[in-house]
Amino acid sequence: MAHWFHRNPLKATSRVSFELRQVASTTSCRQLCSDLERSRNKLLDILADPNIEIATLEEASKYYLSLLHGLVKPVGEETTEDSKLRHAVKFRWTNTLCGGIPCEHHDSVYEVYCIVFDMGLWYTKHAAKIAAASEKTSEEEAKEVHKCLRTAAGLFDFAKNLIAKLLEAGDKSHDTDTRVVEAYILQCKAEAQEVAIARAIERELSLSLRSSLALETARTFEAADLALVSQDEKIVLKWRKYFQLKHAFYMAYAYTYHGEMLLKEDKCGEAIRSVQESVKYIDKADAAGKEYANAKGPGTTCKPWEHAFFRKLRPDVGRTLEKCERENGFIYHQKVPAEIPELELKAEYGLAKPEPFVQPEPHKSWTKTVYDQFDITKNDHLGEQDPKKKKEQEGDIPAVKEADIPQKNTTSCVIS
């Protein structure tokens, strides 16, 4: 089932030493800077491996973000102003769609943004890892996949709300472009709903619910695709083809279940027309799948067409259409309308909502006394670096060496 999901690469970053020199005027200040460097490096190592347990990521991210707090907001006072240290450190990060070319900002809010963004990506990759853990995804595993995707959506949503606080607006196709972030949010929501659809099919829930869930999921994938319309096609083509593939796939399911529902209501002519529309969307899904496989661009290549869930769609639709036509020939003798039956169903259950992310409180090491000891008036020479270190922080940043996800589930994405 891991091959069911398209995943873009992690954001990469250069090393940050948090060397504030004379600004960190006491032992306590220097210790905080040292802890920031160590905790950041540890968190980055964890983010590169989606096979690590969630609790490990949560502990490491909470620790680093709590230490970073004093570089974002003043400590020990109620104020809406920024920390005096907000611009004391330079951070360099790549964008998920733009290769190794980095953006760099003297801005700790930008660092929070990028860390939270990579955490969102980690949760999507961890969800794929869980889904690939066994030949058939158990109910508990499905719940965890669902939770991970909603958590990821919440992290991306938190990041999106930070964009207005950044010093510079996001360039086109950068991760700080609101349209790119919106595409990530919608992708997570749609994929979480895929889990709900699989569950509804497995439990043989009502045709109305299955059809409406498929329709809402298709529309969410379509909205993700439309969010990227204005982006450079060379950069986002592969990602968009993935959304188009999933949109067509779930529209086919929506019309199929709607057709079965119409047949039960003795509207056989409309049922035939609905399932005929489903066949058209299957053809679109097949075409989009081929285009996706051949498209160039960042990210892993998913292979839904290798899964039973995808392969069984056309035979299932064919049997449903044959049944509708047979019943119409023997019993109903209804005219098949030219108009497509409207899918005016709205799902009341199964729609995925982002899990809100709450930024950790300042670490206990950040006291008002320690914060006051950072002397920002002595920052005149912060920009002057050793030539060797400066050279190390120039040029492109290599991609993160992400750990592979073991592939065991290669045949099905149906929940057992």
Disulfide bonds with the S-S distance in Angstrom:
none
